[in-house]
Amino acid sequence: MTLSFGQWVKLGLGATALMKKHADAIPILRPLVNDALDLWQSVVPPDAPPEEHMTHVEVIDKIRTGTMTLAEQAQFDRASQSSG
């Protein structure tokens, strides 16, 4: 899950306010929260690392020099045919 800086700040401040408001419940809820987090992590995979993307300059250079893979060449051919 990707959050912006502002969202992380709001979550942090909100969590702090909740901890102050429900200070007596923290020792009781801690095991429940830990179990819920363990369940979440066992079901929801962590965010995948971002895919590496090529810049437009790299793409143009591959087309110009003809160093495309077969899959890239097939994709380029399909795109060329549909635009013409």
C-alpha positions, -999 to +999 in steps of 0.1 A: +000+000+000+015+033-010+005+064+010+015+100+005+035+118+032+003+137+043-016+105+047+012+090+069+011+121+090-026+120+094-025+083+104+003+090+129-016+119+145-048+099+145-031+069+161-016+091+188-050+106+195-066+072+198-039+060+221-045+090+244-082+086+243-082+048+250-051+045+272-067+020+295-076-003+266-041-005+251-029-035+271-061-054+264-062-046+227-025-052+219-027-090+215-059-086+193-042-060+171-011-081+167-032-112+157-051-090+132-019-077+117-005-113+115-036-124+097-035-095+073+002-101+064-005-138+059-033-131+034-023-099+017+010-100-001+034-071+004+036-045-023+056-057-053+086-037-062+079-013-090+085-026-125+114-012-143+103+010-172+123+022-201+126+059-209+114+072-242+151+078-252+159+041-245+129+030-266+139+052-295+174+040-294+163+003-294+141+010-324+168+030-342+195+003-336+172-027-341+182-043-308+146-051-298+138-086-284+114-108-304+085-098-281+094-061-284+096-064-322+062-082-323+046-055-301+062-028-323+049-044-355+014-047-341+014-010-330+028+001-364+001-018-383-028-005-362-017+031-366-014+030-403 
